[in-house]
Structures are given as C-alpha cells and as structure tokens.
C-alpha cells in the first residue's frame, strides 16, 4: 500500500498559491489514475483530509490532501497511517520547496524538513523522516521577490511562471507514477 500526500492549505484563498503546489500535483495525479478506477475526492472527517484511492497491480494507493493547514499536516498523515497500519517508507509527500528553482524538482528519502513547516509537522507526528519527498521548486530567479518568504509562498504564480509550473506538475506526476507502478 502507498499513501501519497499533497501538501497545501485548504480554501479558495490559497488555491493557486506557491505553497499549494502539493495539492496541484496530487489533483493532476488523481486525474492520471482515472484509468485505474480512482474514486472521486471525498471529505474524510476521521482523517481531516480529502481522500481518494484505487488499486494498481493489486496494490492499494491512497491520495490525501490534509485539511489541517500546512503547519499541522502531520496530524492527517498520522491518522491515515495508523488506520491503514502503513510503514513510513510507504508514504510519499509532495510539497513546494523555496530552495529549488521553479521548473525543477527533487525526489529524496529520509531527509530533514529543511525549514518546511509541513514536513516538520509530518516528522513530529509520525516520529521519523524515513519517507519519500517529492520537492517541487517554487524559487524565483529574482531573489528580490523572495525577500519576504511568508508572503512569497502565499502569492499566486505569475503568468510567465505558470508554464514552468505546469511542466513541473507533469514531471512530478510521471515520477510518482513510476514509483507506484
């Protein structure tokens, strides 16, 4: 079984912000899984997350978007993990990364939070950093745009940035499909 977590903040206000790249990727992944019979997103009060899933070659795949807001993402991940008795190594977390340029991504395992509060929360709640991270770059080449990091990550992408973002989302979905297939 695999648990794929897209990090972001719930609500219209945050919908297309840099900090919600995890939600954007997992929404696209859910569309790609249509051929495997993925069910539509459903609100799970038990998990405090939007949840959907399917089976691929006999292995269950669960997608979640925590509704706990970024800084408490670990709460939802822990709830789902305990319910399904998942090992942390079966968890894949997709999130934005201000230290990677927009248009780039990195996949890493067993790494610390590097200042990302959503990852910090997950590590605190599940008690380990031994899970896979798909880090989607959001950094601007113009460092002046990034002087105020909280404002930067909660801003929406500019018109010129959207093309790079869409390519990153496609690449991330392709890489995740490779991991779960």
C-alpha positions in Angstrom: 0.0 0.0 0.0 1.2 3.5 -0.8 0.0 6.8 0.7 0.6 9.9 -1.4 0.2 13.2 0.4 -0.1 16.5 -1.4 0.7 19.4 1.0 -1.2 22.7 0.9 -3.7 24.9 2.6 -7.5 24.4 2.2 -9.8 27.1 0.9 -10.2 29.3 -2.2 -7.8 31.9 -0.8 -4.8 29.6 -1.1 -6.0 27.5 -4.1 -3.4 28.6 -6.7 -0.6 29.8 -4.4 3.0 28.6 -4.4 2.5 26.8 -1.1 -0.3 24.7 -2.6 1.9 23.0 -5.3 1.4 19.7 -3.4 -2.3 20.0 -3.9 -1.9 20.9 -7.6 0.3 17.9 -8.2 -1.9 15.4 -6.4 -5.0 16.8 -8.2 -3.3 16.0 -11.5 -2.2 12.6 -10.2 -5.8 11.8 -9.4 -6.8 12.6 -13.0 -4.0 10.4 -14.3 -5.2 7.5 -12.1 -8.6 7.5 -13.8 -7.7 4.5 -15.9 -7.1 2.6 -12.7 -10.6 3.4 -11.4 -9.6 6.0 -8.8 -12.7 7.3 -6.9 -13.5 11.0 -6.7 -12.2 13.1 -3.8 -14.2 12.7 -0.6 -14.1 14.5 2.6 -13.0 12.3 5.5 -13.7 13.8 8.9 -11.9 10.9 10.5 -8.7 11.8 8.7 -9.3 15.5 8.4 -8.4 15.3 4.7 -9.7 14.9 1.2 -9.2 11.3 0.3 -9.4 9.1 -2.9 -7.8 5.9 -4.0 -7.5 2.9 -6.3 -5.6 -0.3 -6.8 -2.6 -0.6 -9.2 -1.5 -4.1 -10.0 -3.1 -5.3 -6.8 -1.5 -2.6 -4.6 -3.8 -0.1 -2.9 -2.9 3.6 -3.5 -4.4 6.3 -1.3 -4.1 10.0 -2.1 -4.8 12.6 0.5 -4.9 16.4 0.8 -4.7 17.3 4.5 -7.3 19.9 5.6 -5.3 20.7 8.7 -3.4 23.6 7.1 0.3 23.3 6.2 1.7 23.6 9.7 -0.3 20.7 11.0 -0.1 18.3 8.0 1.4 15.6 10.1 -1.9 15.1 12.0 -3.7 13.9 8.9 -0.8 11.8 7.7 -0.6 10.1 11.2 -4.3 9.4 11.2 -4.3 7.7 7.8 -1.0 5.9 8.6 -2.3 4.5 11.8 -5.7 3.4 10.3 -4.1 1.5 7.4 -1.1 0.4 9.5 1.3 1.9 7.0 5.1 1.9 7.3 6.6 5.4 6.9 8.5 4.1 3.9 5.2 3.7 2.2 4.5 7.4 2.4 5.2 9.8 -0.5 4.9 13.5 0.3 4.6 16.1 -2.4 5.4 19.7 -1.5 6.7 23.1 -2.6 10.3 24.0 -2.0 11.6 27.5 -1.9 15.2 26.3 -2.1 14.7 24.8 -5.6 14.1 26.9 -8.7 10.7 26.9 -10.3 10.7 24.3 -13.0 12.9 21.8 -11.1 12.1 19.0 -8.7 14.0 16.6 -6.5 12.9 13.2 -5.1 14.6 12.3 -1.8 14.2 9.9 1.0 14.9 10.1 4.7 15.7 13.8 4.8 15.0 16.5 7.4 12.5 19.3 7.0 15.0 22.0 5.7 12.7 24.7 7.1 9.5 23.4 5.6 6.8 23.5 8.3 4.5 20.9 6.7 7.4 18.4 6.6 8.4 19.3 10.1 4.9 18.6 11.3 4.8 15.2 9.5 8.2 14.2 11.1 6.9 15.2 14.5 3.6 13.3 14.2 4.9 10.1 12.6 8.2 10.1 14.6 10.5 9.7 11.7 11.8 11.3 8.5 12.1 8.0 6.7 9.6 8.7 3.9 9.9 9.9 0.3 9.6 13.5 -0.6 8.8 15.0 -4.0 10.1 18.5 -3.7 8.7 20.9 -6.3 10.8 24.0 -6.9 9.0 27.4 -6.5 12.0 29.7 -6.1 12.3 32.7 -8.3 15.4 33.6 -10.2 14.7 37.2 -9.0 15.8 37.0 -5.4 14.1 40.3 -4.6 10.7 38.6 -5.0 11.8 36.2 -2.2 12.7 38.8 0.5 9.5 38.1 2.4 9.3 34.3 2.3 5.8 34.0 4.0 4.3 36.5 1.5 6.2 34.9 -1.4 4.9 31.3 -0.7 1.3 32.6 -0.3 1.4 34.6 -3.5 -0.1 33.2 -6.7 2.1 32.3 -9.7 2.7 34.9 -12.4 1.6 34.4 -16.0 5.2 33.6 -17.1 5.7 31.2 -14.2 2.7 29.1 -15.0 4.3 27.3 -18.0 7.3 26.2 -15.8 4.8 25.2 -13.1 2.8 23.1 -15.4 5.9 21.3 -16.7 6.9 20.6 -13.1 3.5 19.2 -12.3 3.6 16.9 -15.3 7.1 15.7 -14.4 6.2 15.1 -10.8 3.1 13.1 -11.8 5.2 11.0 -14.1 7.9 10.3 -11.4 5.2 9.4 -8.8 3.5 7.1 -11.3 7.0 5.4 -11.8 7.3 5.0 -8.0 3.9 3.4 -7.5 3.9 1.3 -10.7 
